[in-house]
Amino acid sequence: KAHPWMSSLRKELEMFSEGSSKGESDLISFETFTGGGLSMLFDQVDQVYKTTPFVMVAAVVATVLCTSAFAFGSAMLGPRLLLTIAFTVTLVFGGSVIVFQYYGASPDAAGLYWIVPIIGL
């Protein structure tokens, strides 16, 4: 709930600071900064979600294809293993969404921690 609020706050503050730097108001000129531990955490989460999934998927695909080709001497076993891994990961993440978003695991539960999907890959 706080993350979308912080993003919209930054957009609004950016709009106001751009307006003051273009000379739309001669009386008020200011710069805005959002800082502190919470905004730094939000920035780190955004950065991890932007870069990590692509790197992790590429690493898993390369590792599975190379290892299965080397270990079993079969080019067709690698794609089959990838489908099995994709099915399992999708099933687990889908189950987590159902439990934590739709059924609310418990009244005190806040959901999954943000790093869990990244570590799960």
Secondary structure as UniProt FT lines:
FT   HELIX           2..21
FT   TURN            22..23
FT   HELIX           37..72
FT   TURN            75..76
FT   HELIX           77..97
FT   HELIX           98..102
FT   TURN            107..108
FT   TURN            114..115
FT   HELIX           116..120
//
